[in-house]
Amino acid sequence: MPVFRLTEFTSRDMSKMVEFAETIREEVAAAGAEFIDVISVGEGKGIVIAKYATQAKMEAATEINKAAFGKMIAAGIVDSDSIRGQSGEITFSF
């Protein structure tokens, strides 16, 4: 059953975050998600939505995703204290 990981974060400059994300695109793609969308919700806040085919695939991708966020934190693009994650399964679709 597909599972989703939702990760909230803040960025001082969302356009720099987007530029930086391009530099790590291949390694994040290797995490095996069906898709990963990064959404800007305004005022420097963002949400990453990642869909995985199974819980096991999501868990296997955890270290890759942590490393990607770590690089953005090290570059001063993402605030480390702002990262909040959760995961879940689809309960209903329209």
Backbone atoms as SQL, in Angstrom:
CREATE TABLE atoms (id INTEGER PRIMARY KEY, chain TEXT, resi INTEGER, resn TEXT, atom TEXT, x REAL, y REAL, z REAL);
INSERT INTO atoms VALUES
  (1, 'A', 1, 'MET', 'N', 0.848, -1.171, 0.000),
  (2, 'A', 1, 'MET', 'CA', 0.000, 0.000, 0.000),
  (3, 'A', 1, 'MET', 'C', 0.901, 1.245, 0.000),
  (4, 'A', 2, 'PRO', 'N', 0.606, 2.218, -0.839),
  (5, 'A', 2, 'PRO', 'CA', 1.429, 3.436, -0.892),
  (6, 'A', 2, 'PRO', 'C', 1.406, 4.197, 0.432),
  (7, 'A', 3, 'VAL', 'N', 2.539, 4.805, 0.736),
  (8, 'A', 3, 'VAL', 'CA', 2.655, 5.640, 1.928),
  (9, 'A', 3, 'VAL', 'C', 3.250, 6.982, 1.527),
  (10, 'A', 4, 'PHE', 'N', 2.971, 7.987, 2.335),
  (11, 'A', 4, 'PHE', 'CA', 3.446, 9.336, 2.074),
  (12, 'A', 4, 'PHE', 'C', 4.264, 9.829, 3.252),
  (13, 'A', 5, 'ARG', 'N', 5.324, 10.578, 2.935),
  (14, 'A', 5, 'ARG', 'CA', 6.072, 11.297, 3.964),
  (15, 'A', 5, 'ARG', 'C', 5.869, 12.782, 3.695),
  (16, 'A', 6, 'LEU', 'N', 5.442, 13.506, 4.725),
  (17, 'A', 6, 'LEU', 'CA', 5.256, 14.952, 4.645),
  (18, 'A', 6, 'LEU', 'C', 6.283, 15.593, 5.562),
  (19, 'A', 7, 'THR', 'N', 7.054, 16.521, 5.024),
  (20, 'A', 7, 'THR', 'CA', 8.084, 17.185, 5.814),
  (21, 'A', 7, 'THR', 'C', 7.926, 18.692, 5.676),
  (22, 'A', 8, 'GLU', 'N', 7.695, 19.353, 6.792),
  (23, 'A', 8, 'GLU', 'CA', 7.589, 20.810, 6.811),
  (24, 'A', 8, 'GLU', 'C', 8.967, 21.396, 7.091),
  (25, 'A', 9, 'PHE', 'N', 9.249, 22.567, 6.529),
  (26, 'A', 9, 'PHE', 'CA', 10.521, 23.244, 6.749),
  (27, 'A', 9, 'PHE', 'C', 10.362, 24.728, 6.489),
  (28, 'A', 10, 'THR', 'N', 11.353, 25.501, 6.917),
  (29, 'A', 10, 'THR', 'CA', 11.412, 26.911, 6.538),
  (30, 'A', 10, 'THR', 'C', 12.743, 27.166, 5.849),
  (31, 'A', 11, 'SER', 'N', 12.708, 28.123, 4.942),
  (32, 'A', 11, 'SER', 'CA', 13.895, 28.505, 4.182),
  (33, 'A', 11, 'SER', 'C', 13.985, 30.022, 4.160),
  (34, 'A', 12, 'ARG', 'N', 15.183, 30.533, 4.363),
  (35, 'A', 12, 'ARG', 'CA', 15.373, 31.985, 4.323),
  (36, 'A', 12, 'ARG', 'C', 15.164, 32.538, 2.918),
  (37, 'A', 13, 'ASP', 'N', 15.409, 31.682, 1.919),
  (38, 'A', 13, 'ASP', 'CA', 15.282, 32.106, 0.522),
  (39, 'A', 13, 'ASP', 'C', 14.845, 30.904, -0.312),
  (40, 'A', 14, 'MET', 'N', 13.550, 30.827, -0.583),
  (41, 'A', 14, 'MET', 'CA', 12.999, 29.670, -1.287),
  (42, 'A', 14, 'MET', 'C', 13.604, 29.518, -2.684),
  (43, 'A', 15, 'SER', 'N', 13.926, 30.613, -3.352),
  (44, 'A', 15, 'SER', 'CA', 14.505, 30.491, -4.692),
  (45, 'A', 15, 'SER', 'C', 15.901, 29.865, -4.625),
  (46, 'A', 16, 'LYS', 'N', 16.668, 30.161, -3.584),
  (47, 'A', 16, 'LYS', 'CA', 17.976, 29.514, -3.412),
  (48, 'A', 16, 'LYS', 'C', 17.797, 28.045, -3.082),
  (49, 'A', 17, 'MET', 'N', 16.754, 27.717, -2.322),
  (50, 'A', 17, 'MET', 'CA', 16.476, 26.327, -2.004),
  (51, 'A', 17, 'MET', 'C', 16.186, 25.550, -3.276),
  (52, 'A', 18, 'VAL', 'N', 15.414, 26.143, -4.181),
  (53, 'A', 18, 'VAL', 'CA', 15.087, 25.490, -5.447),
  (54, 'A', 18, 'VAL', 'C', 16.352, 25.282, -6.271),
  (55, 'A', 19, 'GLU', 'N', 17.192, 26.298, -6.349),
  (56, 'A', 19, 'GLU', 'CA', 18.458, 26.179, -7.087),
  (57, 'A', 19, 'GLU', 'C', 19.315, 25.067, -6.499),
  (58, 'A', 20, 'PHE', 'N', 19.431, 25.028, -5.185),
  (59, 'A', 20, 'PHE', 'CA', 20.245, 24.018, -4.533),
  (60, 'A', 20, 'PHE', 'C', 19.652, 22.633, -4.744),
  (61, 'A', 21, 'ALA', 'N', 18.345, 22.526, -4.687),
  (62, 'A', 21, 'ALA', 'CA', 17.688, 21.233, -4.878),
  (63, 'A', 21, 'ALA', 'C', 18.039, 20.630, -6.235),
  (64, 'A', 22, 'GLU', 'N', 18.213, 21.479, -7.232),
  (65, 'A', 22, 'GLU', 'CA', 18.610, 20.979, -8.556),
  (66, 'A', 22, 'GLU', 'C', 19.961, 20.262, -8.495),
  (67, 'A', 23, 'THR', 'N', 20.858, 20.708, -7.614),
  (68, 'A', 23, 'THR', 'CA', 22.192, 20.108, -7.531),
  (69, 'A', 23, 'THR', 'C', 22.166, 18.737, -6.863),
  (70, 'A', 24, 'ILE', 'N', 21.103, 18.422, -6.125),
  (71, 'A', 24, 'ILE', 'CA', 21.008, 17.118, -5.463),
  (72, 'A', 24, 'ILE', 'C', 19.875, 16.269, -6.038),
  (73, 'A', 25, 'ARG', 'N', 19.382, 16.669, -7.177),
  (74, 'A', 25, 'ARG', 'CA', 18.248, 15.979, -7.802),
  (75, 'A', 25, 'ARG', 'C', 18.505, 14.487, -7.987),
  (76, 'A', 26, 'GLU', 'N', 19.666, 14.118, -8.537),
  (77, 'A', 26, 'GLU', 'CA', 19.945, 12.709, -8.840),
  (78, 'A', 26, 'GLU', 'C', 20.014, 11.856, -7.580),
  (79, 'A', 27, 'GLU', 'N', 20.672, 12.365, -6.528),
  (80, 'A', 27, 'GLU', 'CA', 20.767, 11.555, -5.315),
  (81, 'A', 27, 'GLU', 'C', 19.417, 11.407, -4.629),
  (82, 'A', 28, 'VAL', 'N', 18.572, 12.436, -4.677),
  (83, 'A', 28, 'VAL', 'CA', 17.237, 12.323, -4.089),
  (84, 'A', 28, 'VAL', 'C', 16.380, 11.377, -4.929),
  (85, 'A', 29, 'ALA', 'N', 16.531, 11.427, -6.243),
  (86, 'A', 29, 'ALA', 'CA', 15.789, 10.508, -7.117),
  (87, 'A', 29, 'ALA', 'C', 16.152, 9.055, -6.808),
  (88, 'A', 30, 'ALA', 'N', 17.389, 8.828, -6.376),
  (89, 'A', 30, 'ALA', 'CA', 17.835, 7.474, -6.045),
  (90, 'A', 30, 'ALA', 'C', 17.143, 6.928, -4.803),
  (91, 'A', 31, 'ALA', 'N', 16.449, 7.781, -4.071),
  (92, 'A', 31, 'ALA', 'CA', 15.746, 7.340, -2.864),
  (93, 'A', 31, 'ALA', 'C', 14.563, 6.437, -3.195),
  (94, 'A', 32, 'GLY', 'N', 14.108, 6.445, -4.437),
  (95, 'A', 32, 'GLY', 'CA', 13.074, 5.515, -4.861),
  (96, 'A', 32, 'GLY', 'C', 11.640, 5.947, -4.661),
  (97, 'A', 33, 'ALA', 'N', 11.404, 7.222, -4.447),
  (98, 'A', 33, 'ALA', 'CA', 10.024, 7.688, -4.312),
  (99, 'A', 33, 'ALA', 'C', 9.329, 7.666, -5.664),
  (100, 'A', 34, 'GLU', 'N', 8.029, 7.460, -5.653),
  (101, 'A', 34, 'GLU', 'CA', 7.250, 7.569, -6.881),
  (102, 'A', 34, 'GLU', 'C', 7.215, 9.023, -7.327),
  (103, 'A', 35, 'PHE', 'N', 7.129, 9.929, -6.357),
  (104, 'A', 35, 'PHE', 'CA', 7.283, 11.355, -6.640),
  (105, 'A', 35, 'PHE', 'C', 7.671, 12.077, -5.359),
  (106, 'A', 36, 'ILE', 'N', 8.326, 13.210, -5.539),
  (107, 'A', 36, 'ILE', 'CA', 8.635, 14.108, -4.436),
  (108, 'A', 36, 'ILE', 'C', 8.303, 15.509, -4.928),
  (109, 'A', 37, 'ASP', 'N', 7.359, 16.144, -4.278),
  (110, 'A', 37, 'ASP', 'CA', 6.979, 17.516, -4.618),
  (111, 'A', 37, 'ASP', 'C', 7.363, 18.432, -3.463),
  (112, 'A', 38, 'VAL', 'N', 7.931, 19.580, -3.801),
  (113, 'A', 38, 'VAL', 'CA', 8.266, 20.595, -2.811),
  (114, 'A', 38, 'VAL', 'C', 7.322, 21.764, -3.060),
  (115, 'A', 39, 'ILE', 'N', 6.593, 22.149, -2.024),
  (116, 'A', 39, 'ILE', 'CA', 5.554, 23.163, -2.149),
  (117, 'A', 39, 'ILE', 'C', 5.897, 24.355, -1.264),
  (118, 'A', 40, 'SER', 'N', 5.879, 25.537, -1.840),
  (119, 'A', 40, 'SER', 'CA', 6.056, 26.762, -1.062),
  (120, 'A', 40, 'SER', 'C', 4.676, 27.218, -0.614),
  (121, 'A', 41, 'VAL', 'N', 4.521, 27.412, 0.691),
  (122, 'A', 41, 'VAL', 'CA', 3.233, 27.853, 1.215),
  (123, 'A', 41, 'VAL', 'C', 3.283, 29.299, 1.684),
  (124, 'A', 42, 'GLY', 'N', 4.358, 30.001, 1.341),
  (125, 'A', 42, 'GLY', 'CA', 4.488, 31.416, 1.656),
  (126, 'A', 42, 'GLY', 'C', 5.272, 31.676, 2.927),
  (127, 'A', 43, 'GLU', 'N', 5.781, 32.887, 3.022),
  (128, 'A', 43, 'GLU', 'CA', 6.524, 33.347, 4.189),
  (129, 'A', 43, 'GLU', 'C', 7.691, 32.440, 4.540),
  (130, 'A', 44, 'GLY', 'N', 8.361, 31.882, 3.512),
  (131, 'A', 44, 'GLY', 'CA', 9.522, 31.038, 3.724),
  (132, 'A', 44, 'GLY', 'C', 9.223, 29.630, 4.194),
  (133, 'A', 45, 'LYS', 'N', 7.956, 29.263, 4.225),
  (134, 'A', 45, 'LYS', 'CA', 7.575, 27.931, 4.685),
  (135, 'A', 45, 'LYS', 'C', 7.334, 27.019, 3.489),
  (136, 'A', 46, 'GLY', 'N', 7.733, 25.765, 3.659),
  (137, 'A', 46, 'GLY', 'CA', 7.541, 24.797, 2.597),
  (138, 'A', 46, 'GLY', 'C', 7.155, 23.435, 3.144),
  (139, 'A', 47, 'ILE', 'N', 6.664, 22.610, 2.250),
  (140, 'A', 47, 'ILE', 'CA', 6.286, 21.236, 2.578),
  (141, 'A', 47, 'ILE', 'C', 6.813, 20.339, 1.472),
  (142, 'A', 48, 'VAL', 'N', 7.439, 19.240, 1.868),
  (143, 'A', 48, 'VAL', 'CA', 7.856, 18.215, 0.921),
  (144, 'A', 48, 'VAL', 'C', 6.852, 17.074, 1.050),
  (145, 'A', 49, 'ILE', 'N', 6.295, 16.646, -0.085),
  (146, 'A', 49, 'ILE', 'CA', 5.379, 15.503, -0.104),
  (147, 'A', 49, 'ILE', 'C', 6.029, 14.438, -0.963),
  (148, 'A', 50, 'ALA', 'N', 6.296, 13.281, -0.362),
  (149, 'A', 50, 'ALA', 'CA', 6.924, 12.174, -1.082),
  (150, 'A', 50, 'ALA', 'C', 6.029, 10.947, -0.987),
  (151, 'A', 51, 'LYS', 'N', 5.844, 10.283, -2.120),
  (152, 'A', 51, 'LYS', 'CA', 5.022, 9.073, -2.154),
  (153, 'A', 51, 'LYS', 'C', 5.934, 7.884, -2.454),
  (154, 'A', 52, 'TYR', 'N', 5.790, 6.836, -1.649),
  (155, 'A', 52, 'TYR', 'CA', 6.549, 5.603, -1.808),
  (156, 'A', 52, 'TYR', 'C', 5.579, 4.442, -1.988),
  (157, 'A', 53, 'ALA', 'N', 6.003, 3.434, -2.721),
  (158, 'A', 53, 'ALA', 'CA', 5.145, 2.278, -2.979),
  (159, 'A', 53, 'ALA', 'C', 4.849, 1.486, -1.709),
  (160, 'A', 54, 'THR', 'N', 5.814, 1.442, -0.798),
  (161, 'A', 54, 'THR', 'CA', 5.639, 0.673, 0.436),
  (162, 'A', 54, 'THR', 'C', 6.323, 1.376, 1.607),
  (163, 'A', 55, 'GLN', 'N', 5.970, 0.965, 2.788),
  (164, 'A', 55, 'GLN', 'CA', 6.613, 1.465, 4.009),
  (165, 'A', 55, 'GLN', 'C', 8.108, 1.140, 3.971),
  (166, 'A', 56, 'ALA', 'N', 8.455, -0.054, 3.520),
  (167, 'A', 56, 'ALA', 'CA', 9.862, -0.464, 3.464),
  (168, 'A', 56, 'ALA', 'C', 10.673, 0.444, 2.547),
  (169, 'A', 57, 'LYS', 'N', 10.112, 0.823, 1.400),
  (170, 'A', 57, 'LYS', 'CA', 10.824, 1.724, 0.487),
  (171, 'A', 57, 'LYS', 'C', 11.003, 3.105, 1.114),
  (172, 'A', 58, 'MET', 'N', 9.989, 3.560, 1.838),
  (173, 'A', 58, 'MET', 'CA', 10.096, 4.856, 2.494),
  (174, 'A', 58, 'MET', 'C', 11.188, 4.811, 3.567),
  (175, 'A', 59, 'GLU', 'N', 11.202, 3.754, 4.348),
  (176, 'A', 59, 'GLU', 'CA', 12.215, 3.624, 5.390),
  (177, 'A', 59, 'GLU', 'C', 13.617, 3.529, 4.781),
  (178, 'A', 60, 'ALA', 'N', 13.748, 2.823, 3.663),
  (179, 'A', 60, 'ALA', 'CA', 15.048, 2.703, 3.003),
  (180, 'A', 60, 'ALA', 'C', 15.543, 4.052, 2.483),
  (181, 'A', 61, 'ALA', 'N', 14.640, 4.945, 2.164),
  (182, 'A', 61, 'ALA', 'CA', 14.993, 6.264, 1.621),
  (183, 'A', 61, 'ALA', 'C', 15.343, 7.275, 2.707),
  (184, 'A', 62, 'THR', 'N', 15.099, 6.950, 3.943),
  (185, 'A', 62, 'THR', 'CA', 15.258, 7.914, 5.034),
  (186, 'A', 62, 'THR', 'C', 16.650, 8.523, 5.089),
  (187, 'A', 63, 'GLU', 'N', 17.687, 7.726, 5.009),
  (188, 'A', 63, 'GLU', 'CA', 19.047, 8.256, 5.126),
  (189, 'A', 63, 'GLU', 'C', 19.398, 9.171, 3.954),
  (190, 'A', 64, 'ILE', 'N', 18.937, 8.834, 2.767),
  (191, 'A', 64, 'ILE', 'CA', 19.179, 9.690, 1.596),
  (192, 'A', 64, 'ILE', 'C', 18.500, 11.038, 1.797),
  (193, 'A', 65, 'ASN', 'N', 17.271, 11.009, 2.267),
  (194, 'A', 65, 'ASN', 'CA', 16.528, 12.255, 2.479),
  (195, 'A', 65, 'ASN', 'C', 17.122, 13.096, 3.606),
  (196, 'A', 66, 'LYS', 'N', 17.567, 12.437, 4.666),
  (197, 'A', 66, 'LYS', 'CA', 18.221, 13.170, 5.752),
  (198, 'A', 66, 'LYS', 'C', 19.498, 13.841, 5.251),
  (199, 'A', 67, 'ALA', 'N', 20.255, 13.113, 4.424),
  (200, 'A', 67, 'ALA', 'CA', 21.498, 13.677, 3.877),
  (201, 'A', 67, 'ALA', 'C', 21.196, 14.889, 3.002),
  (202, 'A', 68, 'ALA', 'N', 20.128, 14.818, 2.210),
  (203, 'A', 68, 'ALA', 'CA', 19.755, 15.945, 1.345),
  (204, 'A', 68, 'ALA', 'C', 19.402, 17.165, 2.193),
  (205, 'A', 69, 'PHE', 'N', 18.580, 16.972, 3.227),
  (206, 'A', 69, 'PHE', 'CA', 18.248, 18.093, 4.114),
  (207, 'A', 69, 'PHE', 'C', 19.502, 18.593, 4.816),
  (208, 'A', 70, 'GLY', 'N', 20.389, 17.676, 5.192),
  (209, 'A', 70, 'GLY', 'CA', 21.633, 18.068, 5.851),
  (210, 'A', 70, 'GLY', 'C', 22.469, 18.993, 4.992),
  (211, 'A', 71, 'LYS', 'N', 22.514, 18.719, 3.700),
  (212, 'A', 71, 'LYS', 'CA', 23.262, 19.578, 2.776),
  (213, 'A', 71, 'LYS', 'C', 22.619, 20.959, 2.677),
  (214, 'A', 72, 'MET', 'N', 21.301, 21.004, 2.666),
  (215, 'A', 72, 'MET', 'CA', 20.618, 22.296, 2.598),
  (216, 'A', 72, 'MET', 'C', 20.796, 23.081, 3.898),
  (217, 'A', 73, 'ILE', 'N', 20.839, 22.377, 5.016),
  (218, 'A', 73, 'ILE', 'CA', 21.080, 23.029, 6.304),
  (219, 'A', 73, 'ILE', 'C', 22.500, 23.581, 6.332),
  (220, 'A', 74, 'ALA', 'N', 23.463, 22.769, 5.923),
  (221, 'A', 74, 'ALA', 'CA', 24.869, 23.183, 5.915),
  (222, 'A', 74, 'ALA', 'C', 25.095, 24.397, 5.015),
  (223, 'A', 75, 'ALA', 'N', 24.318, 24.470, 3.928),
  (224, 'A', 75, 'ALA', 'CA', 24.437, 25.600, 2.998),
  (225, 'A', 75, 'ALA', 'C', 23.702, 26.840, 3.507),
  (226, 'A', 76, 'GLY', 'N', 23.022, 26.717, 4.653),
  (227, 'A', 76, 'GLY', 'CA', 22.302, 27.854, 5.219),
  (228, 'A', 76, 'GLY', 'C', 20.993, 28.155, 4.523),
  (229, 'A', 77, 'ILE', 'N', 20.461, 27.186, 3.817),
  (230, 'A', 77, 'ILE', 'CA', 19.244, 27.404, 3.030),
  (231, 'A', 77, 'ILE', 'C', 17.988, 26.985, 3.793),
  (232, 'A', 78, 'VAL', 'N', 18.098, 25.933, 4.612),
  (233, 'A', 78, 'VAL', 'CA', 16.962, 25.432, 5.386),
  (234, 'A', 78, 'VAL', 'C', 17.307, 25.540, 6.866),
  (235, 'A', 79, 'ASP', 'N', 16.345, 25.989, 7.657),
  (236, 'A', 79, 'ASP', 'CA', 16.503, 26.108, 9.101),
  (237, 'A', 79, 'ASP', 'C', 16.327, 24.724, 9.739),
  (238, 'A', 80, 'SER', 'N', 17.378, 24.218, 10.373),
  (239, 'A', 80, 'SER', 'CA', 17.339, 22.860, 10.936),
  (240, 'A', 80, 'SER', 'C', 16.256, 22.681, 11.998),
  (241, 'A', 81, 'ASP', 'N', 15.979, 23.718, 12.768),
  (242, 'A', 81, 'ASP', 'CA', 14.972, 23.614, 13.826),
  (243, 'A', 81, 'ASP', 'C', 13.544, 23.592, 13.297),
  (244, 'A', 82, 'SER', 'N', 13.383, 23.878, 12.013),
  (245, 'A', 82, 'SER', 'CA', 12.036, 23.963, 11.447),
  (246, 'A', 82, 'SER', 'C', 11.536, 22.646, 10.874),
  (247, 'A', 83, 'ILE', 'N', 12.389, 21.673, 10.725),
  (248, 'A', 83, 'ILE', 'CA', 12.022, 20.436, 10.031),
  (249, 'A', 83, 'ILE', 'C', 11.126, 19.577, 10.914),
  (250, 'A', 84, 'ARG', 'N', 9.955, 19.270, 10.385),
  (251, 'A', 84, 'ARG', 'CA', 8.969, 18.433, 11.071),
  (252, 'A', 84, 'ARG', 'C', 8.433, 17.427, 10.062),
  (253, 'A', 85, 'GLY', 'N', 8.529, 16.153, 10.398),
  (254, 'A', 85, 'GLY', 'CA', 8.069, 15.126, 9.470),
  (255, 'A', 85, 'GLY', 'C', 7.002, 14.244, 10.063),
  (256, 'A', 86, 'GLN', 'N', 6.228, 13.684, 9.166),
  (257, 'A', 86, 'GLN', 'CA', 5.226, 12.698, 9.532),
  (258, 'A', 86, 'GLN', 'C', 4.935, 11.840, 8.313),
  (259, 'A', 87, 'SER', 'N', 4.344, 10.691, 8.529),
  (260, 'A', 87, 'SER', 'CA', 4.015, 9.834, 7.403),
  (261, 'A', 87, 'SER', 'C', 2.658, 9.184, 7.624),
  (262, 'A', 88, 'GLY', 'N', 2.098, 8.674, 6.543),
  (263, 'A', 88, 'GLY', 'CA', 0.799, 8.034, 6.642),
  (264, 'A', 88, 'GLY', 'C', 0.378, 7.380, 5.350),
  (265, 'A', 89, 'GLU', 'N', -0.728, 6.707, 5.413),
  (266, 'A', 89, 'GLU', 'CA', -1.305, 6.019, 4.267),
  (267, 'A', 89, 'GLU', 'C', -2.551, 6.750, 3.803),
  (268, 'A', 90, 'ILE', 'N', -2.906, 6.551, 2.565),
  (269, 'A', 90, 'ILE', 'CA', -4.135, 7.140, 2.023),
  (270, 'A', 90, 'ILE', 'C', -5.327, 6.476, 2.691),
  (271, 'A', 91, 'THR', 'N', -6.248, 7.281, 3.162),
  (272, 'A', 91, 'THR', 'CA', -7.482, 6.740, 3.716),
  (273, 'A', 91, 'THR', 'C', -8.682, 6.982, 2.809),
  (274, 'A', 92, 'PHE', 'N', -8.551, 7.976, 1.917),
  (275, 'A', 92, 'PHE', 'CA', -9.651, 8.295, 1.006),
  (276, 'A', 92, 'PHE', 'C', -9.109, 9.175, -0.115),
  (277, 'A', 93, 'SER', 'N', -9.616, 8.977, -1.319),
  (278, 'A', 93, 'SER', 'CA', -9.243, 9.822, -2.453),
  (279, 'A', 93, 'SER', 'C', -10.495, 10.272, -3.192),
  (280, 'A', 94, 'PHE', 'N', -10.442, 11.469, -3.736),
  (281, 'A', 94, 'PHE', 'CA', -11.535, 11.969, -4.574),
  (282, 'A', 94, 'PHE', 'C', -11.174, 11.780, -6.020);
